[in-house]
Structures are given as C-alpha cells and as structure tokens.
Amino acid sequence: METHRAMVRAFAGTYVSDVRNTLRRPMARNIQSSRMRPARSGGRLIETEMEIRTPDGMGDGLFYQPERNGSWPGVFFFTDITGIRTSQRAMAARICSEGYALLMPNLFYRTGMPPLFEPGAKFGDEKFTKRMAELLSPLTPKAIERDADSYVDFLARQYAVKKGPFGAVGLCVSGATVLRMAAARPDQIAAGASFHGGRLYTHAPASPHLLLPRIKARLYFGHAVKDNSMPQEAIDNFNRALQAWGGKYESEVYAGAQHGRTVTDSPAYNPPQERAERRWSSSFRARVISSLGCESLPAEP
C-alpha cells in the first residue's frame, strides 16, 4: 500500500518553475500561479491555478496544457464530491498527456476551496454526509447551467486551446454536470463521458435524462454495480431514454465494479477497473477526433 501511495505521490508531484522563462508563447489568462508536472507521455505539462469569474462570484480551478508549443483540443474534467486533490489532479494530468488542454474547475467554489473535507473524513460518516449536503446544496440545475456558460467561455479564451467544440469528463456527482453542460451549450460540447455517475435518471422534474433532447454531443457512460446513486432500475430507465434520444452513445456496466472504482483514494478503488478507465481515456482521442472538429490531434513527443 505504501509503495502504491508513493507512486501516486510521485506521479502527482509538482515541479515549481518560473514558467514565464520556460514558455515561448503567451501565458494563460486569469493566471494565479503555474508549475511544471511530469507527463505520462514522457514530456511535461503545465499546471496553472486559475480564477474563473461566474455570475455567482469568483470561482477557481486548475488548467493543464502540454509544455510543447501549440494549441490543443479543449476538455473539461469534473471531479467527484471530494473535489480537487491529488488523485483528481493525477487523472486530469493523464488526460492532458493524451494531447488536450484541460480545465478542472472547483465545482464547489460557492462553499469553499480545496481541500473541501477535513483530514480523515470517511464516506458515510455523519460529518462527511453533512459536508456533502453543504457542498451540493448550492449546485441547483440553474446554478450548474450558469457555471457551464462561464467555464465554456473561459476555456475558449485560453491561448493554448484549439478553436472548436470541447469534450467533458465527469465522475460521481459530476456525471450529471457533463449532461447539464452539454445541454446548456450544445454547439460547444461535442463529446461527454461519465464514470460511475449518480442520479442520471430520477423522477424529479429536473432529472438530467430529461435534457437529452437538447444534447448534440457523443456520450459515454460507465456505470457501477450495486450503486445506490444509480441502481440497476435507474440504469435500465436511463438506457431507454438514451435509445429514445437517438444520438450517438455508449452505456455499459463495469462487472464487479463499485461506485468510485476508478479513483485511487476511494474505498472502492479497483485497479483493474481503473486500468479499464485508463484504456478508455487513451482511446478518447480516436473516439472524438471528428466530434471535436479536428482532422488529427497532436502527435506524442
């Protein structure tokens, strides 16, 4: 276990650098600070702390781009309920290393900045549940839609982002965020993916599945088994809604995988399932090249 944690820390470690002396192109907009990170491809990435202005106040997040000169297809990465932390930064960096410029916003900026939970907080205990309610309460469907507009406009203004539609990836509670963003900005979101997304189909009047008719993006859903936030009945109903929608999509249940399986610091972490997610992430390029309006993506260094 300690060896694994050390590997995670090494992968997610940052290398502070005076980026202005390193880059030979304009800096990202709304920058707070930047640092260098090792990339899975063997090169390096630039991780930048950003301020993101929204109608509801000043948000924050991290922006990733390959160190190499150029512009890259834009992707959003939305965290699970625990927010931006080492495991999520590692996942964002891995996607970026596939040849993307990536924005990972703090979805919970209305409530606080990372870390969002006290050390030692455990999923299911009273303090965790109370804090989770505090984080989710301000995230109404309308608030998420306002944020989506701000995030899309923000990413489109970055020098390192290729002009054209974007992709979005969400985990856990943010699987629904992907759908809400794709519905709010259908011409700007061309591909979306949800891993163990929760409450994608409910009987509430604002259930995410009701947004499908507004969505033009190609969609992927990787569901968990015995997931209280998305039980099999909800998955079946959601799949019927996807069929009626008529767009391009893939929806599958990962056999034996529980909610949170792809996240290294989750109690349900499942290495084989994380590797499956990594394989999907690596094939993201081939699946959405046409969706993102690119003839080809940048070659690996």
Protein Blocks (a to p, Z undefined) as FASTA:
>chain_A
ZZmmmmmmmmmpccdddfklmpccdcdehifbdcddddfkopacdddddddddfkbccdd
dddddfbgcddddddddddfkopafklmmmmmmmmmnopacddddfklmnoccdfbdehi
aghiaklmmmmmmmmmmmcfklmmmmmmmmmmmmmmpmklccdddddddehjlmmmmmmm
mmmmmmlmmbdcdehiehkbccbfkbfklmmmmpcbdcdddddehifklcfklmmmmmmm
mmmnopacdddddehiaehklpmkbfklcfklmmmmmmmmmmmmmmmmmmnopabdcddZ
Z
